[in-house]
């Protein structure tokens, strides 16, 4: 039972980690810029770009870790990843074949008159 909560914490925080990494490094760059480099904005820009690079590196590492976890789970239970979708609920209880027949029925829709058809 603890495993799903662990994965939720590990992968659910990826977006927050991405944003916080960018903000923290941009703030550090801004602080360095104000404190030592005269406040011209180069520190903020450098901190922001460094934050983007670090956060995307972390995001890619998290995604590869997630892929490895999925592959390990599938290796433990090969039938666990097989699933089917009952499309009956999509069409208000009708089966998918009946819904296709209804879509192809042109009796409900007026036909467009072409030049070859005589006016009625």
N, C-alpha and C positions, 0 to 999 in steps of 0.2 A: 504493500500500500504506500510505502514511503517513496518508491521509485517515481511514480508520476508527479508527485509534488516536487521532487528534486529536479526533474526535467523541466517542469513549469517554471521554477525559479531560475534555472540556468538559461533557458531560451526565452522566457518571457521578459527578462530584463535586458535583452539585446538592444531594443530601441532606446530605452532610458540610458543605457551605457553609451550608445552612439551620441546622443545629444549632450550628455554631461561631459563626455570627453572633449567635444568641440568647445563647449562653453568654458570649461575650466582652463584649457590651454589658451583660448582666446583671452580670457581674463588675465592669465599669467603674462601673456604677451603685452597686454595693455598696461599692466602694472609695471613691467620692465621698461616699457616705452616711456611712461610718465616719470619713472624714478631715475632712469639712467640715460635715455636716448632723446630727451627733449620733447616728447609728446607729439611727434609728427605722424604717428599711426603705423609705422613700419612694424613695430613690435606686435600690435594687434593683428595685422595682416599675416605676419609670420606665425603667430600663435594659432590663428584660425586655420591656416593651411596645414600646419603640423597636426592640429586637432582632427581635421578631416582625414588626413592620411592615417593617423593612428586609429581613429575610430573605424574606418573601413577595413583596416588590417584586422582589427578585433572582430568585426562583423564576419569577415571571410573565415577566420579561425573558428568562430562559433558555428557557422554554417557547415564547415567540414566536420566538426565534432558532432553536429546533429546528424549528418549523413552517416557517419560511422556508427552512431547509436542506432539508427534505423536499420542499417545493414546487420548489426549484431542481433537486434530483436527479430528480424526476419530469419536469420540463421537459426535462432533458438526455436522459432515457431513458424515454419514455412506457410502453413495454412492460415495463420493469423492475418496475413496481409491480403488475402483474397477476399474480395467483397463484391457484392452485386447490388444493383439499384433497382428497386421496384418502381417503374415509371408510371404505374397506375395512378398514383396520387397526383401526378402532374396534370392529368387530363380529367380531373373530377371523377375519378373512379372508373373511367373507361380504360381499356387496355390500349397499348401503344398502336396496335394494328387498327383498331376502330377509330382512333383519333386521326390516323393517316388517311383513312377512307373518308372521314368527314371533311378533311382539308382539301381532298381532291374533288369533292362533289361541287359542281358548278351550278347546280339548280338554284341555290339561294342567292347567287350573285348575278346581277344583270350583265349581259355580255356587251362588250364594246362593239359598236357597228363599224365595219370596215368598208372600204370603197367597193369591194366585190359583192357585198351583201345588199340586196334590194331593201329599200326602206319598208318598214312594216306599217 
